[in-house]
Amino acid sequence: MSENRLLDIMLARRSVREYSGEKVPMESLNLIIEAGLAAPSSRGRKSFELIVIRDRQTLISLSGCRKGAARMLAGADAAIAVLGDEEKSDVWTEDCSIVMASMHLMASSLGVGSCWIQGRLREALIPDTTAEDYVRGILKFPSNLRLEAILSLGMPMEEPAPHSLEELCFDKVHINTYLS
Ligand SMILES: Cc1cc2nc3c(=O)[nH]c(=O)nc-3n(C[C@H](O)[C@H](O)[C@H](O)COP(=O)(O)O)c2cc1C
């Protein structure tokens, strides 16, 4: 525990990959989406698009978007694919990453398990297919929209321990210059 409520929420955030099968309440899903939409974006251009997936068969199909790293989608109750419009912003990856992080944090604060599944620059389970092309084939989005990542969502089966202030890597903080 720290002495700050927001930092406590941030320390408690963990990646959760095992889900109970219970439904994520609609109010929680809405708050998670609102957190994503509230994210800052370069020049306020909001270069991101979100696709919310609740269809079981679609979630199972999406679990093949990575070699192993997306397995949890098959057991998830929902997922949100975050896409960036490369015609709207050259920094769509940054815009989309903040949306992902905001939704992941909001999910954790509501007791909803979630995990970031990297899509950009990754390969699908089937050979010679990018994760992006695989997901595009299922979710049917145009070529100007690029896949950043997918957030898997479900009520947690596991409760990973919160991070602690003690384990933060303060050695990554450099004062004034990198080399002292
Ligand atoms: C950019 C990024 C990509 C990630 N990609 C994946 C992924 O494809 N599959 C996965 O299971 N976890 C993925 N993760 C989750 C990390 O493995 C996880 O955040 C890290 O191991 C630290 O654990 P914690 O989130 O519980 O603190 C990703 C996280 C980030 C920030």
PDBQT file of the ligand as one rigid body, heavy atoms in Angstrom, charges set to zero:
ROOT
HETATM    1  C1  LIG A 201       2.833  -3.882 -24.851  1.00  0.00    +0.000 C 
HETATM    2  C2  LIG A 201       2.400  -5.115 -24.093  1.00  0.00    +0.000 A 
HETATM    3  C3  LIG A 201       2.203  -6.301 -24.787  1.00  0.00    +0.000 A 
HETATM    4  C4  LIG A 201       1.773  -7.450 -24.116  1.00  0.00    +0.000 A 
HETATM    5  N1  LIG A 201       1.468  -8.576 -24.840  1.00  0.00    +0.000 NA
HETATM    6  C5  LIG A 201       0.968  -9.644 -24.204  1.00  0.00    +0.000 A 
HETATM    7  C6  LIG A 201       0.503 -10.761 -24.963  1.00  0.00    +0.000 A 
HETATM    8  O1  LIG A 201       0.504 -10.768 -26.193  1.00  0.00    +0.000 OA
HETATM    9  N2  LIG A 201       0.019 -11.836 -24.276  1.00  0.00    +0.000 N 
HETATM   10  C7  LIG A 201      -0.006 -11.857 -22.897  1.00  0.00    +0.000 A 
HETATM   11  O2  LIG A 201      -0.433 -12.879 -22.343  1.00  0.00    +0.000 OA
HETATM   12  N3  LIG A 201       0.399 -10.786 -22.153  1.00  0.00    +0.000 NA
HETATM   13  C8  LIG A 201       0.868  -9.694 -22.767  1.00  0.00    +0.000 A 
HETATM   14  N4  LIG A 201       1.222  -8.579 -22.048  1.00  0.00    +0.000 N 
HETATM   15  C9  LIG A 201       1.140  -8.597 -20.572  1.00  0.00    +0.000 C 
HETATM   16  C10 LIG A 201       2.539  -8.659 -19.942  1.00  0.00    +0.000 C 
HETATM   17  O3  LIG A 201       3.067  -9.956 -20.124  1.00  0.00    +0.000 OA
HETATM   18  C11 LIG A 201       2.440  -8.290 -18.464  1.00  0.00    +0.000 C 
HETATM   19  O4  LIG A 201       1.984  -6.964 -18.348  1.00  0.00    +0.000 OA
HETATM   20  C12 LIG A 201       3.782  -8.409 -17.745  1.00  0.00    +0.000 C 
HETATM   21  O5  LIG A 201       4.222  -9.741 -17.724  1.00  0.00    +0.000 OA
HETATM   22  C13 LIG A 201       3.725  -7.880 -16.306  1.00  0.00    +0.000 C 
HETATM   23  O6  LIG A 201       2.730  -8.551 -15.550  1.00  0.00    +0.000 OA
HETATM   24  P1  LIG A 201       1.530  -7.742 -14.872  1.00  0.00    +0.000 P 
HETATM   25  O7  LIG A 201       0.734  -7.094 -15.978  1.00  0.00    +0.000 OA
HETATM   26  O8  LIG A 201       0.719  -8.780 -14.142  1.00  0.00    +0.000 OA
HETATM   27  O9  LIG A 201       2.103  -6.706 -13.967  1.00  0.00    +0.000 OA
HETATM   28  C14 LIG A 201       1.614  -7.427 -22.697  1.00  0.00    +0.000 A 
HETATM   29  C15 LIG A 201       1.800  -6.213 -22.006  1.00  0.00    +0.000 A 
HETATM   30  C16 LIG A 201       2.174  -5.072 -22.690  1.00  0.00    +0.000 A 
HETATM   31  C17 LIG A 201       2.294  -3.761 -21.940  1.00  0.00    +0.000 C 
ENDROOT
TORSDOF 0
